[in-house]
Amino acid sequence: MALFYVQRGAIRPVVSLAPNWGNIIQGDPVTLMCNCRISAGDISDPITLNVTNTYLILQRPPSAIYEGDPLTLRCHHNKDYWGFETQFYKDNKEIKSQVTDSEFHVDKVDLNTTGHYRCTKQISSPDYSDYTESSDEFSVSVKELFPPPEIKVTPYRVKEGGDMTVTCDTRPDPLRGGTKLQFAFYRDGRNVQEFNVSDTYRVRSAQLEDSGNYTCEVKTVSGTVKKMSDGFYIIIIKSEYLKPGLSSSLFFVGNATKNELFNFGSIVFTKLYFTSTTQHGVGHRGHTSIAIQLFCSPKIKVTPWMVIEGGSMAVTCDTRLNYPRGGTKLRFAFYRDGRTVQEFSESKKYRVRSAQLEDSGDYTCEVMTASDTVKKMGNKFKIQIYSRTFFISVLTLAVVGGLLLIVLSAGLIWRCKKRKESSASSQELPQERIAMGNNVIINMEGYLVLFKDI
């Protein structure tokens, strides 16, 4: 028996069934509903309802099944018979058996749910006079709700300091056009933009540190379907690291399937195998080689500048990557007079907690990539550990020298002062002149000096 209802409100007419099965047995009840907004010329998409006269059918939804949808299959028998011992199979492998429940349910399907399904059930007449095993089968095909996203970058070339827009490109199937999606962006596995409705990530002034392996993730608002894009390398390189003849600044983009480093003399090359889009929008595959110096030759630095016997010492192997490259890790080793004092590790420091005289020597350090594709050795740096006796002697000499300098300085100052006072006094000596006949008595600072006229 079939009932028909018309419900207003839908933008376009849609036919639905209740219960929502695309196949039924003759005599089963079903209700067909048309959800629509009455308007001349509007017509719904067709829906198929199969009606058969048989013992058993494997019921399934009438419409297409998409990723994230719930799925229920029902091993349904004729209402005039009894049924028991239901079994379900997928691709001839048993997935549910010996149960009284006639349904097999998947909360949310994915592409792996696609397959050939079959159910079996023991069917008997009410008086057990007719007893048989019946089965039915159906192929379930799960459709993609939206394809895996792809990273796209505009403009084609971006110089350091230029604007950059990264787009996470995908769209839902037209039959599910109302599906709302959210997008997130990552660089070298680290989140740079959280999930939101925007499918673009913008960088207003691109810097070298914005280079890296970009990916984006798309999900439905409910989170039932999530998909991640392939990695897309974006490398911004300064002009001094480019080979002669290349443009002043290169912005290389591509779906890198392999990223290799190799040496040619003292120059390091990175070879990226990629799928890329040219300036004219034509897709191509290939590889590019960019001459760069991955990292500078290391330099030894020591603290403190003067190391005393028994004191601590830190030797640093100073270098850095000239441009950030996702996943590149450097390892460091230290040598004294050509002998290893610290094996390769991720630490760029060699520490001596209590330095001894024998720790003096010519220090060098070596840097290499974790993959051992690039190695560089620094120049020698002489470090002298001073004994405490020597340090005390130097300190004593410094103190004595300082005191002598102070005394000499004070003496010179006193001498200059006296000379100045003497000079001033000599100009003021005649204070009193007493005439006694042809003789003159002069009082000079308390002394009477007689000048006789002979």
C-alpha positions as CSV (number, residue, x, y, z in Angstrom):
1,M,0.0,0.0,0.0
2,A,1.4,3.4,-0.9
3,L,0.3,6.8,0.5
4,F,1.2,10.2,-1.0
5,Y,1.8,13.5,0.8
6,V,2.7,17.0,-0.4
7,Q,4.7,19.1,2.1
8,R,5.5,22.8,1.2
9,G,8.8,24.6,2.1
10,A,11.5,22.9,0.0
11,I,13.2,25.1,-2.6
12,R,13.2,22.3,-5.2
13,P,10.8,19.3,-5.1
14,V,12.3,16.2,-3.4
15,V,10.6,12.8,-3.2
16,S,11.3,10.8,-0.1
17,L,10.1,7.4,1.2
18,A,9.0,6.2,4.6
19,P,10.4,3.9,5.6
20,N,13.5,4.9,3.7
21,W,14.1,1.7,1.6
22,G,14.7,1.6,-2.1
23,N,13.2,-2.0,-2.4
24,I,10.3,-3.6,-0.7
25,I,8.3,-6.9,-0.9
26,Q,4.9,-6.9,-2.3
27,G,2.4,-6.1,0.4
28,D,4.8,-3.9,2.5
29,P,3.5,-0.5,3.4
30,V,5.3,2.6,2.1
31,T,4.7,6.4,2.2
32,L,5.9,8.7,-0.6
33,M,6.3,12.4,0.3
34,C,6.9,15.3,-2.0
35,N,8.7,18.1,-0.1
36,C,8.2,21.2,-2.4
37,R,7.4,24.8,-2.9
38,I,4.6,24.8,-5.4
39,S,5.7,26.6,-8.6
40,A,5.0,25.9,-12.2
41,G,7.7,24.0,-14.0
42,D,9.5,22.6,-10.9
43,I,10.1,18.9,-10.9
44,S,12.0,16.6,-8.6
45,D,14.8,14.2,-9.4
46,P,13.5,10.7,-9.9
47,I,13.6,8.1,-7.2
48,T,13.4,4.3,-7.8
49,L,11.3,2.0,-5.7
50,N,11.6,-1.7,-6.5
51,V,8.7,-4.0,-5.5
52,T,9.2,-7.8,-5.7
53,N,7.2,-10.9,-4.7
54,T,9.7,-13.1,-3.0
55,Y,10.8,-14.7,0.3
56,L,13.7,-12.4,1.1
57,I,15.3,-9.1,0.0
58,L,18.4,-7.1,1.1
59,Q,17.0,-3.7,1.7
60,R,19.1,-0.5,1.1
61,P,18.5,3.2,0.9
62,P,16.9,4.5,-2.3
63,S,19.3,7.4,-2.9
64,A,23.1,7.6,-3.5
65,I,25.4,6.9,-0.5
66,Y,28.1,9.5,0.3
67,E,31.1,9.5,2.6
68,G,30.0,10.3,6.1
69,D,26.5,9.1,5.7
70,P,25.0,6.4,8.0
71,L,24.2,3.2,6.3
72,T,21.7,0.5,7.2
73,L,21.1,-2.8,5.3
74,R,18.2,-4.9,6.3
75,C,17.7,-8.6,5.6
76,H,13.9,-8.5,5.2
77,H,11.7,-11.5,4.7
78,N,8.1,-11.8,3.6
79,K,5.6,-10.9,6.3
80,D,3.7,-14.2,5.7
81,Y,6.7,-16.3,6.8
82,W,9.0,-16.6,9.8
83,G,12.7,-15.8,9.6
84,F,15.7,-16.5,11.8
85,E,19.5,-17.0,11.9
86,T,20.4,-14.0,9.8
87,Q,24.0,-13.7,8.4
88,F,25.7,-10.8,6.6
89,Y,28.6,-11.0,4.2
90,K,30.8,-8.4,2.4
91,D,32.8,-9.6,-0.6
92,N,32.1,-13.2,0.5
93,K,33.5,-12.6,4.0
94,E,31.2,-13.0,7.0
95,I,30.7,-9.7,8.9
96,K,27.7,-10.6,11.1
97,S,26.1,-13.9,11.9
98,Q,23.7,-16.0,13.9
99,V,21.7,-13.1,15.2
100,T,18.1,-12.4,15.6
101,D,18.7,-8.8,14.5
102,S,18.0,-8.4,10.8
103,E,19.9,-5.2,10.3
104,F,23.6,-4.3,9.6
105,H,24.5,-0.7,10.5
106,V,27.5,1.5,9.8
107,D,27.5,4.9,11.6
108,K,29.4,6.7,8.9
109,V,30.6,5.2,5.7
110,D,33.9,5.9,3.8
111,L,35.2,4.7,0.5
112,N,36.3,1.4,2.1
113,T,32.6,0.6,2.8
114,T,32.1,0.1,-1.0
115,G,31.7,-3.6,-1.7
116,H,29.4,-6.5,-2.6
117,Y,27.0,-7.3,0.3
118,R,24.9,-10.4,0.8
119,C,22.6,-11.7,3.5
120,T,21.1,-15.1,4.2
121,K,18.2,-16.2,6.5
122,Q,16.3,-19.3,7.3
123,I,12.7,-18.9,6.1
124,S,9.8,-21.1,7.4
125,S,6.1,-21.2,7.0
126,P,4.1,-20.7,10.2
127,D,3.3,-24.4,10.4
128,Y,7.0,-25.3,9.5
129,S,5.8,-27.3,6.5
130,D,7.9,-25.1,4.2
131,Y,11.5,-24.5,5.4
132,T,14.3,-23.0,3.2
133,E,17.4,-20.8,3.3
134,S,17.0,-17.7,1.2
135,S,19.5,-15.0,0.3
136,D,19.8,-11.7,-1.5
137,E,22.7,-9.5,-2.5
138,F,23.5,-5.9,-3.5
139,S,26.6,-3.8,-4.4
140,V,27.1,-0.7,-2.3
141,S,29.0,2.1,-4.0
142,V,30.0,5.0,-1.7
143,K,30.5,8.3,-3.5
144,E,33.0,11.0,-2.6
145,L,31.4,13.9,-0.8
146,F,34.3,16.1,-2.0
147,P,37.6,15.2,-3.6
148,P,40.9,15.5,-1.7
149,P,42.0,19.1,-1.6
150,E,44.8,20.6,-3.6
151,I,47.1,23.4,-2.6
152,K,47.3,26.3,-5.1
153,V,49.5,29.4,-4.7
154,T,49.2,32.9,-6.3
155,P,50.9,34.7,-7.8
156,Y,53.1,32.4,-9.7
157,R,56.3,34.1,-8.5
158,V,56.6,36.0,-5.3
159,K,59.7,37.9,-4.2
160,E,60.7,38.2,-0.6
161,G,58.4,40.8,0.9
162,G,55.6,40.2,-1.6
163,D,52.1,39.0,-0.9
164,M,51.2,35.4,-1.2
165,T,47.8,33.6,-1.2
166,V,47.6,29.8,-0.6
167,T,44.2,28.2,-1.5
168,C,42.8,24.9,-0.4
169,D,40.9,23.9,-3.5
170,T,38.0,21.4,-3.4
171,R,34.2,21.4,-3.8
172,P,31.4,19.1,-2.7
173,D,29.6,16.9,-5.2
174,P,26.9,18.9,-7.0
175,L,24.1,16.7,-5.6
176,R,25.4,17.6,-2.1
177,G,26.0,21.3,-2.9
178,G,24.6,22.4,0.4
179,T,27.4,20.7,2.4
180,K,29.4,23.2,4.5
181,L,33.1,22.8,4.6
182,Q,35.9,24.1,6.9
183,F,39.6,24.5,6.1
184,A,42.9,24.5,8.0
185,F,46.4,25.1,6.8
186,Y,49.8,23.7,7.9
187,R,53.5,24.5,7.2
188,D,55.9,21.7,7.9
189,G,53.2,20.0,9.9
190,R,52.6,23.0,12.2
191,N,49.2,24.7,12.1
192,V,49.3,28.2,10.6
193,Q,45.6,28.7,10.3
194,E,42.9,27.0,12.4
195,F,39.7,25.5,10.9
196,N,37.3,28.1,9.5
197,V,35.1,28.7,6.5
198,S,37.8,30.4,4.5
199,D,39.6,28.3,1.9
200,T,42.5,30.7,1.7
201,Y,45.6,31.5,3.8
202,R,47.2,34.9,3.1
203,V,50.7,36.1,3.9
204,R,51.0,39.9,3.5
205,S,54.8,40.0,3.3
206,A,56.4,36.7,2.5
207,Q,59.8,36.1,4.3
208,L,62.3,33.3,4.0
209,E,60.8,31.6,7.1
210,D,57.5,31.3,5.2
211,S,59.2,28.6,3.0
212,G,58.2,25.0,3.7
213,N,56.0,22.1,2.9
214,Y,52.4,23.3,2.9
215,T,49.3,21.1,3.4
216,C,45.7,21.9,4.0
217,E,42.9,19.9,5.6
218,V,39.2,20.0,4.8
219,K,36.3,18.7,7.0
220,T,32.6,18.9,7.1
221,V,31.1,21.0,9.9
222,S,30.0,17.9,11.7
223,G,33.5,16.4,11.4
224,T,32.2,13.2,9.8
225,V,34.5,13.5,6.7
226,K,38.1,14.8,6.8
227,K,40.7,14.9,4.0
228,M,44.3,16.2,3.8
229,S,46.0,17.5,0.7
230,D,49.4,16.3,-0.6
231,G,52.4,18.3,0.5
232,F,53.2,21.4,-1.7
233,Y,56.7,22.9,-1.4
234,I,57.0,26.7,-1.4
235,I,60.6,27.9,-1.3
236,I,61.6,31.5,-1.2
237,I,65.4,32.0,-1.8
238,K,67.5,35.1,-1.6
239,S,69.3,36.2,-4.7
240,E,72.8,35.4,-3.3
241,Y,71.9,31.7,-3.1
242,L,70.8,31.4,-6.8
243,K,73.0,30.2,-9.6
244,P,74.2,32.9,-12.1
245,G,71.6,33.5,-14.8
246,L,68.6,32.8,-12.7
247,S,66.1,35.5,-11.7
248,S,67.0,37.7,-8.7
249,S,64.6,35.9,-6.5
250,L,62.9,32.5,-7.0
251,F,59.6,31.4,-5.6
252,F,59.4,27.7,-6.4
253,V,56.1,25.9,-5.9
254,G,55.3,22.2,-6.6
255,N,53.9,19.0,-5.3
256,A,57.3,17.6,-4.3
257,T,57.4,13.8,-4.5
258,K,61.1,13.7,-3.7
259,N,63.6,16.3,-2.3
260,E,67.3,15.5,-2.6
261,L,70.4,17.4,-1.6
262,F,73.8,16.8,-3.3
263,N,77.2,18.5,-3.4
264,F,79.2,19.9,-6.3
265,G,82.5,21.1,-4.8
266,S,81.6,23.7,-2.1
267,I,78.2,24.4,-3.6
268,V,75.1,22.6,-2.4
269,F,72.2,21.8,-4.7
270,T,68.7,20.9,-3.8
271,K,66.8,18.9,-6.4
272,L,63.1,18.9,-6.1
273,Y,61.0,16.5,-8.2
274,F,57.6,18.1,-8.5
275,T,54.2,18.5,-10.2
276,S,53.7,22.2,-10.8
277,T,51.6,24.8,-12.6
278,T,53.3,27.1,-15.0
279,Q,52.7,30.8,-15.2
280,H,50.2,30.1,-18.0
281,G,48.3,27.5,-15.8
282,V,49.6,24.5,-17.7
283,G,50.4,21.5,-15.4
284,H,53.7,19.8,-15.9
285,R,56.1,17.4,-14.1
286,G,59.8,17.6,-13.8
287,H,62.6,18.7,-11.5
288,T,64.5,21.8,-10.8
289,S,68.0,22.3,-9.4
290,I,68.8,25.4,-7.3
291,A,72.3,26.2,-6.3
292,I,72.3,27.3,-2.6
293,Q,74.5,27.2,0.4
294,L,72.5,25.2,2.8
295,F,74.4,26.4,5.8
296,C,77.5,28.5,6.4
297,S,80.8,27.0,7.5
298,P,80.7,26.8,11.3
299,K,82.7,29.1,13.7
300,I,84.0,28.2,17.2
301,K,82.9,30.5,20.0
302,V,84.0,30.1,23.6
303,T,82.6,31.5,26.9
304,P,84.0,32.9,29.1
305,W,86.7,34.6,27.0
306,M,89.4,33.6,29.6
307,V,89.1,30.1,31.0
308,I,90.7,29.4,34.4
309,E,91.7,25.9,35.6
310,G,88.7,24.4,37.4
311,G,86.2,26.8,35.8
312,S,83.4,25.9,33.4
313,M,83.7,26.3,29.7
314,A,81.2,26.3,26.8
315,V,82.3,25.8,23.2
316,T,79.7,26.7,20.6
317,C,79.6,25.5,17.0
318,D,77.9,28.5,15.4
319,T,76.1,28.2,12.1
320,R,72.5,28.2,10.8
321,L,70.4,27.2,7.8
322,N,70.4,29.9,5.1
323,Y,66.8,29.2,4.4
324,P,64.3,27.1,6.4
325,R,63.8,23.7,4.8
326,G,61.1,21.5,6.4
327,G,62.6,18.5,8.2
328,T,66.3,19.5,7.8
329,K,68.1,18.9,11.1
330,L,71.8,19.6,11.7
331,R,74.2,17.6,13.8
332,F,77.4,18.8,15.4
333,A,80.7,17.2,16.5
334,F,83.7,18.7,18.3
335,Y,87.4,18.0,18.1
336,R,90.5,19.0,20.1
337,D,93.8,18.7,18.3
338,G,92.1,16.5,15.7
339,R,90.7,14.1,18.3
340,T,87.0,13.7,18.8
341,V,85.8,15.1,22.2
342,Q,82.0,15.0,21.4
343,E,80.4,12.7,18.8
344,F,77.7,14.0,16.3
345,S,74.5,15.0,18.1
346,E,71.9,17.7,17.8
347,S,73.6,19.8,20.5
348,K,75.7,22.7,19.1
349,K,77.5,23.1,22.4
350,Y,80.4,21.2,24.0
351,R,80.6,21.8,27.7
352,V,83.4,21.3,30.2
353,R,82.3,21.5,33.8
354,S,85.8,21.8,35.3
355,A,88.4,22.7,32.8
356,Q,91.9,21.4,33.2
357,L,95.2,22.4,31.6
358,E,95.0,19.4,29.3
359,D,91.8,20.8,27.9
360,S,93.8,23.4,26.1
361,G,94.3,23.0,22.4
362,D,93.2,23.7,18.8
363,Y,89.4,23.2,18.7
364,T,87.4,22.6,15.6
365,C,83.8,21.6,15.0
366,E,82.0,19.8,12.2
367,V,78.4,20.2,11.0
368,M,76.4,17.8,8.9
369,T,72.8,17.2,7.9
370,A,71.0,14.2,9.6
371,S,71.0,12.4,6.3
372,D,74.8,12.9,6.0
373,T,74.4,14.5,2.6
374,V,76.2,17.8,3.5
375,K,79.2,18.2,5.8
376,K,81.3,21.3,6.7
377,M,84.3,21.7,9.0
378,G,85.1,25.0,10.8
379,N,88.5,26.7,11.1
380,K,90.8,26.0,14.1
381,F,90.3,28.1,17.3
382,K,93.0,28.0,20.0
383,I,91.7,27.7,23.5
384,Q,94.2,28.2,26.4
385,I,93.3,27.0,29.9
386,Y,95.3,29.1,32.5
387,S,96.5,27.7,35.8
388,R,95.3,29.3,39.0
389,T,99.0,30.1,39.9
390,F,99.4,31.9,36.6
391,F,96.1,33.7,37.0
392,I,97.0,34.8,40.6
393,S,100.4,36.0,39.3
394,V,98.8,37.9,36.5
395,L,96.3,39.3,38.9
396,T,99.0,40.3,41.4
397,L,101.1,42.0,38.7
398,A,98.0,43.8,37.6
399,V,97.2,45.0,41.1
400,V,100.8,46.0,41.8
401,G,101.1,47.7,38.5
402,G,97.8,49.5,39.2
403,L,99.1,50.7,42.6
404,L,102.4,51.9,41.2
405,L,100.5,53.8,38.5
406,I,98.4,55.4,41.2
407,V,101.5,56.4,43.3
408,L,103.3,57.7,40.3
409,S,100.3,59.6,39.2
410,A,99.9,61.1,42.7
411,G,103.6,62.1,42.8
412,L,103.4,63.8,39.5
413,I,100.3,65.7,40.6
414,W,102.0,66.8,43.9
415,R,105.2,67.9,42.1
416,C,103.2,69.9,39.6
417,K,101.3,71.5,42.3
418,K,104.4,72.5,44.2
419,R,106.0,73.9,41.2
420,K,102.9,76.0,40.6
421,E,103.0,77.2,44.2
422,S,106.7,78.1,44.1
423,S,106.2,80.0,40.9
424,A,103.4,82.0,42.5
425,S,105.5,82.7,45.7
426,S,108.5,84.0,43.7
427,Q,106.4,86.7,42.2
428,E,105.2,87.9,45.7
429,L,108.6,87.7,47.7
430,P,109.2,91.5,48.4
431,Q,106.7,92.2,51.0
432,E,108.5,94.7,53.3
433,R,111.4,97.1,52.4
434,I,113.1,98.9,55.4
435,A,115.7,101.5,54.4
436,M,118.5,101.9,56.9
437,G,121.0,104.4,55.3
438,N,122.6,102.7,52.4
439,N,121.3,99.2,53.6
440,V,117.9,97.6,52.8
441,I,116.3,94.9,55.0
442,I,113.7,92.8,53.2
443,N,111.2,90.5,55.1
444,M,110.9,87.3,53.0
445,E,108.4,84.8,54.5
446,G,109.6,85.5,58.1
447,Y,113.3,85.8,57.3
448,L,115.1,89.1,57.4
449,V,117.6,89.5,54.6
450,L,120.1,92.4,54.7
451,F,121.3,93.9,51.5
452,K,124.2,96.2,52.1
453,D,125.2,99.0,49.8
454,I,129.0,98.6,49.5
